[in-house]
């Protein structure tokens, strides 16, 4: 079974902006209908609000590391980051960190 994660990251510098893109919800729903694919949506803003992941106001690298660890613990084969202009740099940082440590994981970036 192929394990796919759709990731909604957020602007680590502006926690007030909160949205869940319908695109990744739609894609995950379609893939869940395929018996050979396991699809999961990871919304980091919600995880921070629910205090399931700690947030550091002063250490961006720590935040990136925690997010990457959260994703990797679920052993995905594909990670798809939803990114916009305000989150693009964070998505690239996370993608590079994951790809350097786990080169077999496929990384996708998409957005409007």
Backbone torsions as a table, in degrees:
resi	resn	phi	psi	omega
1	UNK	NA	135.9	178.2
2	UNK	-88.3	127.1	-179.9
3	UNK	-101.0	116.9	-177.7
4	UNK	-115.4	135.0	174.3
5	UNK	-115.2	133.1	171.3
6	UNK	-106.0	120.7	-169.9
7	UNK	-113.9	123.4	172.7
8	UNK	-102.2	98.6	175.5
9	UNK	-87.4	175.7	179.6
10	UNK	-140.4	169.3	179.4
11	UNK	-70.9	107.5	-178.4
12	UNK	-63.0	-17.8	-178.9
13	UNK	-91.2	-14.3	-178.9
14	UNK	-140.1	89.9	-176.4
15	UNK	-77.2	-3.4	-178.2
16	UNK	-77.6	-22.9	-179.1
17	UNK	-84.5	116.4	-176.8
18	UNK	-133.7	118.9	176.1
19	UNK	-150.2	149.6	174.4
20	UNK	-113.5	111.3	-178.5
21	UNK	-64.4	128.8	179.3
22	UNK	-65.0	-27.4	-179.5
23	UNK	-58.3	-48.8	-179.0
24	UNK	-71.0	-30.6	175.0
25	UNK	-65.3	-41.3	178.5
26	UNK	-65.0	-46.6	-179.8
27	UNK	-61.6	-43.7	179.3
28	UNK	-62.7	-39.5	179.2
29	UNK	-63.7	-44.1	179.3
30	UNK	-62.9	-44.9	-178.1
31	UNK	-67.4	-31.5	179.2
32	UNK	-64.7	-19.4	177.0
33	UNK	-77.9	-10.2	178.0
34	UNK	-94.7	121.6	-175.8
35	UNK	-67.5	-15.2	-178.7
36	UNK	-94.8	2.1	-176.7
37	UNK	-130.0	133.1	172.5
38	UNK	-106.8	119.4	-178.0
39	UNK	-114.9	135.4	179.5
40	UNK	-132.0	139.8	174.0
41	UNK	-104.3	126.6	178.3
42	UNK	-113.5	117.0	-179.9
43	UNK	-111.1	100.8	-174.8
44	UNK	-66.5	-29.9	177.6
45	UNK	-62.3	-45.3	178.4
46	UNK	-63.7	-41.0	179.8
47	UNK	-62.7	-38.4	176.3
48	UNK	-69.0	-43.1	179.7
49	UNK	-61.6	-36.9	179.1
50	UNK	-84.9	3.1	179.2
51	UNK	58.6	33.0	174.9
52	UNK	-85.3	-18.0	173.1
53	UNK	-133.8	132.8	179.7
54	UNK	-75.6	149.1	179.7
55	UNK	-121.0	130.0	176.3
56	UNK	-104.6	124.4	178.3
57	UNK	-74.3	-15.4	-174.0
58	UNK	-116.1	-8.8	-174.4
59	UNK	-131.5	94.7	-179.4
60	UNK	-62.8	-41.9	-179.4
61	UNK	-59.2	-37.8	177.7
62	UNK	-63.6	-42.3	178.5
63	UNK	-63.6	-45.1	179.3
64	UNK	-61.1	-44.6	-179.8
65	UNK	-60.9	-43.6	-180.0
66	UNK	-63.7	-42.0	179.4
67	UNK	-64.7	-44.8	179.4
68	UNK	-62.0	-42.8	178.8
69	UNK	-60.4	-43.3	179.4
70	UNK	-58.7	-43.9	-179.5
71	UNK	-67.0	-47.6	-175.3
72	UNK	-65.3	-33.4	179.8
73	UNK	-59.6	-22.8	179.7
74	UNK	-89.0	1.2	175.4
75	UNK	53.0	55.1	178.3
76	UNK	-76.5	156.3	172.0
77	UNK	-100.2	-23.9	178.7
78	UNK	-136.1	133.2	174.2
79	UNK	-122.9	123.7	-179.9
80	UNK	-114.1	113.9	-179.9
81	UNK	-92.2	129.0	169.7
82	UNK	-85.8	125.6	-176.6
83	UNK	-139.7	145.5	173.9
84	UNK	-126.5	-177.6	-176.7
85	UNK	-56.1	-41.0	-177.0
86	UNK	-76.1	-13.9	-179.7
87	UNK	-118.6	-0.5	-175.7
88	UNK	-58.0	-46.4	-178.4
89	UNK	-61.5	-39.2	179.4
90	UNK	-67.4	-40.0	178.3
91	UNK	-62.7	-42.5	178.6
92	UNK	-64.0	-43.4	179.1
93	UNK	-60.4	-44.7	179.9
94	UNK	-67.4	-43.8	-179.3
95	UNK	-60.4	-44.9	179.4
96	UNK	-62.9	-44.4	-179.0
97	UNK	-61.3	-45.0	179.9
98	UNK	-67.3	-46.9	-176.5
99	UNK	-64.0	-37.8	178.9
100	UNK	-65.0	-36.8	-177.4
101	UNK	-88.4	-31.3	-177.0
102	UNK	-132.3	75.8	-174.0
103	UNK	-63.1	-18.4	-179.1
104	UNK	-78.5	-16.9	179.4
105	UNK	-74.2	128.6	177.5
106	UNK	-81.0	134.2	-178.7
107	UNK	-116.8	130.0	176.4
108	UNK	-123.2	145.0	173.4
109	UNK	-126.6	136.6	180.0
110	UNK	-156.1	167.2	178.7
111	UNK	169.4	-169.4	-176.7
112	UNK	-71.0	NA	NA
